[in-house]
Amino acid sequence: MPLEPHLRARIRSGLAAVPAADRATTYAISVLLFFDEDDPRRPVVHVSHNTEARVAACTPAPGQAPRWPIASSAAEARWSYAFWLQEVLAAACEAGADPEGVRLRDAWARAQGYWYSDEEEAADLDAALRRVSPLSGAFLGLLTSAVRGLHVSGEVARLLGRPVPVLIHELEHTDETADLAEAANPGGLADEFSRYVRSG
């Protein structure tokens, strides 16, 4: 199985794993990208969700100062991943949790010319990093295609009871995060999130 269909299947399994009691109040899905042991050759994905109840718990009362787990505003409580539940529903390309994904990811990275050996890294780190620098963008492209496909097929709406934005991001939100949200989610579904990100 190529990598993109595998990522789509793993994200789908995360959607299916949203607890039944949370489905009615789940307003967004997180597809978090990070790198195993900070190795740029090894992107990993965690799928999680957030609920209206969690937003309410993290939203400050009038005049209340922010102090963990209280955010500085209702918008921050809603859209900043720092305040989300962060309960991993599914993982992709993570050793132990998804060995097939690790195999597919590494084969993809080699086929695309992004991979370098530990020996090449030791000999010339700058050259190795130049080789791998396009990997993150290409991997984000695969995630975007996977999420868009889950919307187009109706699987997001079927599994959650309605269309819900699926947000592809790293720990820090940037304009690229908003771009990804808009590309992956049809019909303005992620517009509120994008406005929040761009306003920061």
C-alpha positions in Angstrom: 0.0 0.0 0.0 1.4 3.4 -0.9 1.9 5.9 1.9 -1.0 8.3 1.2 -3.7 5.6 1.4 -2.1 4.3 4.5 -2.3 7.8 6.1 -5.9 8.1 5.1 -6.7 4.8 6.7 -4.9 5.7 9.9 -6.7 9.0 10.1 -10.0 7.2 9.5 -9.3 4.9 12.3 -8.8 7.9 14.6 -12.2 9.3 13.5 -13.8 6.0 14.3 -12.2 5.9 17.7 -13.7 9.2 18.9 -15.7 8.0 22.0 -19.5 7.7 21.3 -20.2 10.0 24.2 -18.0 12.8 22.6 -19.2 12.6 19.0 -22.0 15.1 19.3 -19.8 17.7 20.9 -16.6 17.1 19.0 -16.1 20.2 16.9 -12.6 19.5 15.4 -10.1 16.8 14.8 -6.3 17.3 15.2 -3.8 15.7 12.9 -0.6 16.6 14.7 2.7 16.2 12.8 6.0 15.9 14.7 9.3 14.1 14.1 10.4 11.0 16.0 13.4 12.0 18.2 13.5 15.3 16.2 14.8 13.3 13.2 13.6 15.2 10.0 13.6 11.9 8.1 10.9 10.4 10.5 7.6 12.3 10.5 4.9 10.9 12.8 1.2 11.7 13.1 -1.1 11.6 16.1 -4.9 11.9 15.6 -6.9 13.4 18.5 -10.1 15.4 19.0 -11.5 18.2 21.1 -14.9 18.8 22.6 -17.2 21.7 23.5 -16.9 20.6 27.2 -13.1 20.9 27.1 -13.5 24.4 25.5 -15.8 25.4 28.3 -13.5 24.1 31.0 -10.6 26.1 29.5 -12.4 29.4 28.8 -11.8 32.2 31.3 -14.8 33.6 33.2 -15.2 37.4 32.9 -12.2 39.0 34.6 -10.5 35.7 35.2 -6.7 35.8 34.6 -5.2 33.0 32.4 -3.6 30.3 34.4 -3.3 26.7 33.3 -5.6 25.2 32.2 -7.5 28.4 31.7 -6.7 30.1 28.4 -6.5 33.8 27.7 -9.7 33.8 25.7 -12.5 31.6 24.4 -10.9 31.6 21.0 -7.6 30.4 22.4 -9.4 27.7 24.5 -11.1 26.6 21.3 -8.3 26.6 18.8 -4.9 26.4 20.6 -3.8 22.8 20.7 -2.1 23.5 24.0 -5.6 23.4 25.6 -7.0 20.4 23.8 -7.6 17.0 25.3 -4.6 15.5 23.3 -5.8 11.9 23.8 -4.2 10.0 20.9 -6.9 8.1 19.0 -4.6 6.8 16.3 -1.0 7.1 15.3 0.6 6.9 11.9 4.3 6.1 11.1 5.1 5.7 14.7 7.4 2.8 15.8 5.4 0.4 17.9 2.0 1.8 17.1 2.3 1.6 13.3 5.3 -0.4 12.0 3.7 -0.7 8.5 3.5 3.0 8.4 7.1 3.3 9.4 8.1 1.0 6.6 6.0 2.8 4.0 7.2 6.3 5.2 10.9 5.3 5.0 10.4 3.6 1.6 8.6 6.8 0.3 11.4 9.1 1.7 14.1 7.0 -0.1 12.1 6.8 -3.4 11.7 10.6 -3.3 15.3 11.2 -2.6 14.8 12.7 0.8 16.6 10.0 2.8 20.2 10.1 4.0 22.2 7.6 6.0 23.7 8.3 9.4 27.1 8.1 7.8 26.2 10.8 5.3 24.9 12.9 8.1 28.1 12.5 10.0 30.2 13.3 6.9 28.2 16.5 5.8 25.3 17.5 8.0 24.4 20.5 5.8 24.2 18.5 2.6 22.1 15.8 4.4 19.7 18.5 5.7 19.4 20.1 2.2 18.3 16.7 0.9 15.6 16.2 3.6 14.4 19.8 3.6 11.5 19.2 1.2 10.3 16.1 3.1 8.1 17.9 5.6 6.2 19.9 2.9 5.7 16.8 0.8 4.5 14.8 3.8 2.0 17.6 4.6 0.8 17.4 1.1 0.0 13.7 1.5 -1.8 14.4 4.8 -3.8 17.2 3.0 -4.8 14.8 0.2 -5.8 12.1 2.8 -8.0 14.5 4.8 -9.6 16.0 1.7 -10.4 12.4 0.5 -12.1 11.6 3.8 -14.3 14.6 3.4 -15.1 14.0 -0.3 -16.0 10.4 0.4 -18.3 11.4 3.3 -16.4 9.4 5.8 -15.8 12.4 8.2 -19.5 13.2 8.3 -20.5 9.5 8.5 -18.1 8.7 11.4 -18.8 11.9 13.4 -22.4 12.5 12.5 -21.7 15.8 10.5 -18.9 17.5 8.7 -16.1 18.5 11.2 -12.9 20.3 10.4 -9.8 18.1 10.4 -6.8 20.3 11.2 -3.3 19.4 10.1 -0.7 21.1 12.2 2.5 21.1 14.1 2.8 22.3 17.8 3.0 25.9 16.7 0.3 27.4 14.4 1.6 29.4 11.4 0.0 30.9 8.3 0.9 27.5 6.7 -1.3 25.8 9.2 -4.2 28.0 8.0 -3.4 27.3 4.4 -3.4 23.5 5.1 -6.7 23.8 6.9 -8.3 25.6 4.0 -6.9 23.1 1.5 -7.9 20.0 3.4 -11.4 21.0 4.5 -14.0 21.9 1.9 -16.7 24.5 1.9 -15.2 26.9 4.4 -15.4 24.3 7.1 -12.1 25.5 8.7 -12.6 29.2 8.2 -13.0 30.0 11.9 -9.8 28.2 12.7 -8.0 29.9 9.9 -9.1 33.3 11.1 -7.9 32.5 14.6 -4.5 31.4 13.3 -4.0 34.4 10.9 -5.1 36.9 13.7 -2.1 35.7 15.8 
